[in-house]
Amino acid sequence: MSTPPICPRCGQDRLHPYRFKSDGAKFSLCTECDSLWWPETGTDIANALFLDDVVAAKLGEEGNPWTTRVWADVIEPLPADG
């Protein structure tokens, strides 16, 4: 099993595999700075998105999507070989 890469945006945590519960869409997430990368974009800083923005868009909301939910309601971690 390989060690996940360090987040290129913050350098504070590793990128972890996650997926959306609603549609199974997989992504890499830095749980320190909440930066998200889709598998097809690579993990360059220019391709980073913020989890809050992606979740709000998926839910059809504007602003903070966490006022009535927590991460476990929307996303779940995958095994490292996920």
C-alpha positions as CSV (number, residue, x, y, z in Angstrom):
1,M,0.0,0.0,0.0
2,S,1.5,3.4,-1.0
3,T,1.4,6.4,1.2
4,P,-1.0,9.1,0.0
5,P,0.6,12.3,-1.3
6,I,0.9,15.4,0.9
7,C,-1.7,18.1,0.1
8,P,-0.1,20.5,-2.5
9,R,-2.3,23.4,-1.3
10,C,-1.5,23.4,2.5
11,G,1.2,20.9,2.9
12,Q,-0.2,19.9,6.3
13,D,-2.0,16.6,5.7
14,R,-2.2,13.8,3.1
15,L,-4.8,13.5,0.4
16,H,-7.4,10.9,1.4
17,P,-9.8,9.0,-0.8
18,Y,-13.5,9.9,-0.3
19,R,-16.8,9.5,-2.1
20,F,-20.2,11.2,-2.1
21,K,-22.9,9.0,-0.6
22,S,-25.5,10.2,-3.0
23,D,-23.9,9.2,-6.3
24,G,-20.6,7.4,-5.4
25,A,-18.5,10.1,-7.1
26,K,-14.9,9.6,-5.8
27,F,-12.5,12.4,-5.0
28,S,-9.3,13.1,-3.0
29,L,-9.6,15.3,0.0
30,C,-7.2,17.1,2.4
31,T,-9.0,17.0,5.7
32,E,-6.8,19.8,7.0
33,C,-7.7,22.5,4.5
34,D,-10.8,20.9,2.9
35,S,-9.3,21.0,-0.6
36,L,-10.8,18.5,-3.0
37,W,-9.6,17.1,-6.3
38,W,-11.5,15.0,-8.8
39,P,-9.6,11.9,-10.1
40,E,-9.6,13.1,-13.7
41,T,-8.0,16.5,-12.9
42,G,-4.9,15.5,-11.1
43,T,-3.7,17.2,-7.9
44,D,-2.1,20.4,-9.1
45,I,-3.0,23.4,-7.0
46,A,-4.7,25.0,-9.9
47,N,-7.2,22.1,-10.0
48,A,-8.1,22.3,-6.3
49,L,-11.7,23.0,-5.2
50,F,-13.0,23.6,-1.8
51,L,-15.2,20.9,-0.3
52,D,-17.9,23.4,0.9
53,D,-18.3,24.8,-2.7
54,V,-18.6,21.3,-4.2
55,V,-21.1,20.1,-1.6
56,A,-23.2,23.2,-1.9
57,A,-23.3,22.8,-5.7
58,K,-24.2,19.1,-5.5
59,L,-27.0,19.9,-3.1
60,G,-28.2,22.9,-5.1
61,E,-27.5,25.3,-2.3
62,E,-25.6,28.5,-1.9
63,G,-23.3,29.3,1.0
64,N,-22.4,27.0,3.9
65,P,-23.8,23.5,3.3
66,W,-23.0,22.4,6.9
67,T,-25.6,24.4,8.8
68,T,-28.0,21.4,9.0
69,R,-25.6,18.5,8.3
70,V,-22.2,17.0,9.0
71,W,-19.6,15.4,6.7
72,A,-20.9,11.9,7.5
73,D,-24.3,12.9,6.0
74,V,-22.8,13.6,2.6
75,I,-19.4,12.0,2.2
76,E,-17.6,8.9,3.4
77,P,-13.9,7.9,3.4
78,L,-12.8,5.1,1.2
79,P,-10.1,2.5,1.9
80,A,-6.7,3.7,0.7
81,D,-7.0,1.4,-2.3
82,G,-10.5,2.8,-2.8
